[in-house]
Amino acid sequence: MRAEKVELGMQYLEEAVMEVLLEAAQGDECLGPAEVTLRAGLYRGTFLKNAIAAGTLNKLLEEGRVVRCLQANGRGGWKAAAVDPDSLS
């Protein structure tokens, strides 16, 4: 039962993060974990503030669903790997 809850939770987290990245793709934005956390409304405690977003982004990277990019501020960030233009409308 616990494993099913974790799997379902991960699916929701991944969907939320991908939605943020797909919306960002409309403006050709590269987002860092903090911005993903903010836009997705993820929990941001005082310790490891963006850990949920960072962990989810790393899992999506392993699956080939996101790619690394360089943010305007010169820091590393993330984009959706392959954006279908029809998915942006």
C-alpha positions in Angstrom: 0.0 0.0 0.0 2.8 2.4 0.9 4.6 1.8 -2.4 1.5 2.6 -4.4 1.1 5.9 -2.5 4.7 6.8 -3.2 4.3 6.0 -6.9 1.1 8.1 -7.1 2.7 11.0 -5.3 5.7 10.9 -7.7 3.5 10.9 -10.7 1.7 14.0 -9.4 5.0 15.7 -8.7 6.4 14.9 -12.1 3.2 16.1 -13.8 3.3 19.4 -11.8 7.0 20.0 -12.6 6.5 19.2 -16.3 3.5 21.6 -16.5 5.7 24.4 -15.1 8.4 23.6 -17.6 6.0 23.4 -20.5 4.5 26.8 -19.6 8.0 28.2 -19.3 8.8 26.8 -22.8 6.3 29.3 -24.2 8.7 32.0 -23.3 11.8 29.9 -24.0 12.7 30.1 -20.3 15.3 28.1 -18.5 14.2 27.6 -14.8 16.2 26.7 -11.7 14.8 24.5 -9.0 13.8 27.5 -6.8 11.7 28.9 -9.6 10.1 25.5 -10.3 9.4 25.2 -6.6 7.7 28.6 -6.6 5.7 28.2 -9.7 4.5 24.6 -8.8 3.7 25.6 -5.3 5.9 22.9 -3.8 6.8 22.8 -0.1 9.8 24.9 0.6 10.9 24.5 4.2 13.9 26.1 5.8 16.2 23.0 5.3 16.9 21.9 1.7 14.5 24.5 0.4 14.2 23.2 -3.2 14.9 19.5 -2.6 11.6 18.3 -3.8 11.9 20.1 -7.1 15.6 19.2 -7.5 14.9 15.5 -6.8 12.0 15.4 -9.3 14.0 17.3 -11.9 16.9 14.8 -11.6 14.5 11.9 -11.9 13.0 13.5 -15.1 16.5 14.0 -16.4 17.3 10.3 -16.0 14.2 9.5 -17.9 15.1 11.9 -20.7 12.1 14.2 -20.1 14.1 17.3 -19.2 17.4 18.7 -20.3 19.9 21.0 -18.6 20.2 24.6 -19.8 21.8 27.9 -18.7 19.6 30.5 -17.0 19.8 34.2 -17.8 21.7 34.7 -14.6 24.4 32.2 -15.7 23.3 29.4 -13.3 22.3 25.9 -14.4 18.6 25.2 -15.0 16.1 23.0 -16.7 13.8 22.8 -19.7 11.4 20.2 -21.0 13.3 17.9 -23.3 11.1 17.9 -26.4 8.3 20.3 -26.5 5.4 19.5 -28.8 4.0 22.9 -30.0 0.5 21.5 -29.7 1.0 20.8 -26.0 1.6 24.5 -25.3 -1.8 25.8 -26.3 
